[in-house]
């Protein structure tokens, strides 16, 4: 199964009401106090929401409405504006709804932010795709597949629609054998490098249906027979955002933590930092951030904290995300 990014609390909440703890009520009370009366105590909001992990923020978002009769997201939208407002709105939502909001941002206005969009929907488990589609419909009263179909075109649309179908197979060692992997590797070759013209639908179907462990077998079989890997083949057959999205999807299955580390780095590349992309990535990857941090250090020779200090030195908002290995590490998110 592809890696899950949502905490267990999110998955279990689909089956019933979440459980609460005294510290969740305390956090709700702190937020209420910070926004009561004239002006907003931004430091208190940062201290309360920024210091919580995604499980706790998930519970806070539910509990705040129960206690005070108001959606926490609506409160943050009313009380805060600009970049800070966008970040607090995302922090105030359960992670599936935050991702739905990110998709909304990626598809609203002039032009579609393809990278922001495909980073959310590619390489996801079937279960989380279904949770995400449900969250989007409940929040915006629109089918996510219909939205994506209307916003994208060409090869990237084919891939995105394949991802949203949630067709990844459950790994079965008696079915997903080395022999079958060789067959699928040959099928992949005939649809791409071995064909005059590319059958993108077949390429996407193979990388979407194959569970990670089996996809590794296909990749090994492809290397053994054709002396290049699946990523190389995709680079040869695709271009532009479709190429980037397909490789992202492939590598989220083959080496997810490395891929997340590379994605974070890409938001800090070239001319200036993609603040929105960086913020969304850190927010979304928080449940697995310790593993991503280790991979980032191994790949790039610097810690995430060092990268953020280099890239975001002038930014005034530093959210201390829990789930990292050292509590004192600050993760810079938005100015």
C-alpha positions in Angstrom: 0.0 0.0 0.0 1.2 3.5 -0.7 2.3 5.5 2.3 -0.4 7.2 4.4 0.1 10.8 5.3 -2.9 11.2 7.5 -2.5 10.2 11.2 -4.5 7.2 12.5 -6.9 9.6 14.2 -8.1 10.8 10.7 -8.7 7.2 9.5 -10.5 6.1 12.7 -12.6 9.3 12.7 -14.2 8.1 9.4 -15.8 5.3 11.5 -17.2 7.5 14.3 -16.7 10.5 16.6 -13.1 11.2 17.7 -12.1 11.0 21.3 -11.0 14.2 23.1 -8.6 14.9 25.9 -8.3 17.7 28.5 -5.4 19.3 26.6 -7.6 19.6 23.5 -10.2 21.6 25.5 -7.4 23.8 26.9 -6.1 24.5 23.4 -9.6 25.5 22.3 -9.9 27.8 25.3 -6.5 29.5 24.5 -7.6 30.1 20.9 -10.9 31.6 22.1 -9.1 33.9 24.5 -6.6 35.0 21.7 -9.4 36.1 19.4 -11.9 37.5 21.9 -12.4 41.2 22.0 -10.5 43.8 20.0 -7.6 42.5 17.9 -6.0 39.1 17.7 -3.2 37.7 19.8 -1.2 36.2 16.9 1.6 35.0 19.3 -1.0 33.0 21.3 -2.4 31.5 18.1 1.1 30.5 16.9 1.9 29.0 20.3 -1.3 27.0 20.4 -1.7 25.7 16.9 2.0 25.7 15.9 3.0 23.5 18.8 0.4 20.8 18.1 0.9 17.8 15.9 -1.6 17.0 13.2 -3.5 14.5 15.4 -4.1 17.2 18.0 -5.0 19.9 15.4 -7.5 17.4 13.9 -9.2 17.1 17.3 -9.0 20.8 18.1 -10.8 21.6 14.8 -13.7 19.3 15.8 -13.8 20.3 19.4 -13.7 24.0 18.9 -17.0 24.0 17.0 -18.6 21.8 19.7 -17.5 24.2 22.5 -18.0 27.6 20.9 -20.4 26.9 18.1 -18.1 28.2 15.4 -15.8 26.6 12.8 -12.2 27.2 13.8 -11.4 27.8 10.1 -14.0 30.6 9.8 -12.6 32.2 12.9 -9.0 32.2 11.5 -10.3 33.6 8.2 -12.1 36.4 10.0 -9.3 37.2 12.5 -6.2 36.9 10.2 -5.3 38.0 6.7 -2.6 37.7 4.1 0.0 35.0 4.2 -0.4 34.5 7.9 -4.1 34.1 7.4 -3.7 31.4 4.8 -1.4 29.5 7.1 -3.7 29.7 10.1 -6.6 28.7 8.0 -4.8 25.5 7.0 -3.6 24.9 10.6 -7.2 25.2 11.7 -8.5 22.4 9.5 -8.4 18.7 9.9 -5.6 17.5 7.5 -8.0 16.1 4.8 -9.9 19.4 4.7 -6.6 21.3 4.7 -5.6 19.3 1.6 -9.0 20.1 0.1 -8.3 23.8 0.7 -4.8 23.4 -0.9 -6.5 21.9 -4.0 -8.9 24.8 -4.0 -6.0 27.3 -3.9 -4.3 25.4 -6.7 -7.3 25.5 -9.0 -8.8 28.9 -8.1 -8.2 32.0 -10.1 -6.2 32.4 -13.3 -4.4 29.2 -14.3 -3.9 26.0 -12.4 -0.9 25.5 -10.1 -0.2 22.0 -11.4 2.7 21.2 -9.0 0.7 22.1 -5.9 -2.2 20.0 -7.2 -0.3 16.9 -8.3 1.8 16.8 -5.1 -1.5 16.3 -3.2 -3.2 13.7 -5.3 -0.3 11.6 -6.7 1.3 8.7 -4.8 -1.5 8.4 -2.3 -3.1 5.3 -0.8 -6.6 4.3 -2.0 -8.0 5.0 1.5 -6.6 8.5 1.7 -7.8 9.3 -1.9 -11.3 8.4 -0.8 -11.0 10.4 2.4 -9.7 13.4 0.4 -12.5 13.1 -2.2 -15.1 13.0 0.6 -13.5 16.0 2.4 -13.5 18.0 -0.8 -17.1 17.3 -1.6 -18.3 18.0 1.9 -16.4 21.3 2.0 -17.1 22.6 -1.5 -20.1 20.6 -2.7 -18.2 19.5 -5.8 -16.8 16.3 -7.0 -13.0 16.3 -6.9 -12.7 14.2 -10.0 -14.9 16.6 -12.0 -12.9 19.6 -10.8 -9.6 18.0 -11.7 -10.9 16.9 -15.1 -12.0 20.5 -15.8 -8.7 22.1 -14.7 -6.2 19.8 -16.4 -5.6 18.6 -19.9 -3.3 16.3 -21.8 -1.1 13.7 -20.2 -1.2 15.2 -16.7 -4.9 15.0 -16.8 -4.8 11.3 -17.7 -2.4 10.6 -14.8 -4.4 12.7 -12.3 -7.7 10.9 -13.2 -6.0 7.6 -12.8 -4.7 8.5 -9.4 -8.2 9.7 -8.3 -9.7 6.4 -9.2 -7.9 4.7 -6.3 -7.0 1.6 -8.3 -3.9 0.5 -6.4 -4.0 -3.2 -5.8 -3.5 -4.8 -2.4 -0.2 -6.6 -2.4 -0.5 -10.4 -2.8 2.8 -12.3 -3.0 1.1 -15.2 -4.7 -0.2 -12.8 -7.5 2.5 -10.1 -7.6 5.3 -12.4 -8.5 8.6 -11.8 -10.2 7.2 -13.6 -13.3 4.3 -11.2 -13.5 6.7 -8.2 -12.8 8.7 -9.3 -15.9 5.4 -9.3 -17.9 4.4 -5.9 -16.7 7.9 -4.5 -17.3 7.6 -5.7 -20.9 4.2 -4.2 -21.2 5.5 -0.9 -19.9 8.3 -1.0 -22.5 5.9 -1.7 -25.3 3.7 1.2 -24.2 6.7 3.6 -24.1 10.2 3.1 -25.3 9.4 0.2 -27.5 6.5 1.9 -29.3 6.3 4.5 -32.1 4.3 7.1 -30.1 3.5 6.7 -26.4 0.6 4.9 -24.8 0.5 7.1 -21.8 -2.7 5.5 -20.4 -1.0 2.1 -20.1 2.1 3.6 -18.4 -0.1 5.4 -15.9 -2.3 2.4 -15.3 0.8 0.3 -14.4 2.3 2.7 -12.0 -1.0 3.5 -10.4 -2.3 -0.1 -10.0 1.0 -1.6 -8.7 1.5 -1.6 -4.9 4.9 -0.3 -3.9 6.5 -3.6 -3.2 5.4 -5.0 -6.6 6.3 -1.8 -8.4 9.9 -2.3 -7.1 9.8 -5.7 -8.7 8.7 -4.2 -12.0 11.4 -1.6 -11.8 14.1 -4.3 -11.1 12.8 -6.4 -14.0 12.9 -3.3 -16.3 16.5 -2.5 -15.3 17.5 -6.1 -15.8 16.1 -6.3 -19.3 16.4 -2.8 -20.7 19.3 -1.4 -18.6 17.4 1.7 -17.5 14.8 2.2 -14.8 11.2 3.2 -14.9 12.0 6.8 -14.1 14.4 7.1 -17.0 11.7 5.6 -19.3 9.1 8.2 -18.1 11.6 11.0 -18.7 12.0 9.8 -22.3 8.3 9.4 -23.0 6.8 12.4 -21.2 7.5 16.1 -20.9 6.6 19.2 -18.8 4.4 18.9 -15.8 3.1 15.5 -16.9 6.7 14.2 -16.6 7.2 15.8 -13.2 3.9 14.5 -11.9 4.5 10.9 -13.2 8.0 10.7 -11.7 6.7 12.2 -8.4 4.0 9.5 -8.3 6.4 6.7 -9.2 9.0 7.8 -6.6 6.3 8.3 -3.8 5.8 4.6 -4.1 9.4 3.5 -4.6 11.1 5.9 -2.1 8.5 8.1 -0.4 10.7 9.8 2.3 13.4 10.7 -0.2 10.7 12.0 -2.6 9.2 14.2 0.0 12.6 15.6 1.0 13.3 16.4 -2.7 9.9 18.0 -3.0 10.6 20.3 0.0 14.0 21.2 -1.5 12.3 22.0 -4.9 10.2 24.6 -3.2 13.3 26.4 -2.1 15.1 26.2 -5.4 16.2 28.9 -7.9 14.8 32.4 -7.7 13.1 32.7 -4.3 11.2 30.3 -2.2 7.8 29.0 -3.1 6.3 29.9 0.3 2.9 28.4 -0.4 4.4 25.1 -1.7 6.8 24.9 1.2 4.1 25.6 3.8 1.8 23.0 2.3 4.5 20.4 2.1 5.6 20.8 5.7 2.0 20.8 6.9 1.1 17.7 4.9 4.2 15.7 5.7 4.3 16.5 9.4 3.2 12.9 10.5 6.3 11.5 8.8 8.6 14.5 9.2 11.3 12.7 11.3 11.9 10.2 8.4 11.8 13.0 5.8 14.3 15.0 7.9 16.7 12.0 8.0 16.4 11.5 4.3 17.0 15.2 3.6 20.2 15.2 5.6 21.4 12.1 3.8 20.6 13.4 0.4 21.7 17.0 0.6 24.2 17.2 3.5 22.1 19.7 5.5 19.2 19.4 7.9 15.8 20.7 7.2 16.3 23.3 9.9 19.5 24.5 8.2 17.6 24.8 4.9 14.8 26.8 6.5 17.2 29.1 8.2 19.0 29.6 4.9 15.9 30.1 2.8 13.5 31.8 5.3 15.8 33.9 7.5 13.7 37.1 7.2 10.4 35.5 7.8 8.7 36.4 11.1 6.6 33.3 11.6 8.3 30.1 12.8 6.0 27.3 13.7 7.5 24.6 15.9 6.0 21.5 14.4 5.8 18.6 16.8 6.8 15.2 15.4 10.4 16.2 14.8 13.1 14.6 16.7 14.2 17.7 18.6 11.6 19.9 20.2 13.7 23.0 19.8 13.8 22.8 16.1 11.8 25.5 14.4 10.3 25.0 11.0 9.8 28.3 9.2 6.6 28.3 7.3 5.2 31.7 6.3 6.1 35.3 6.6 
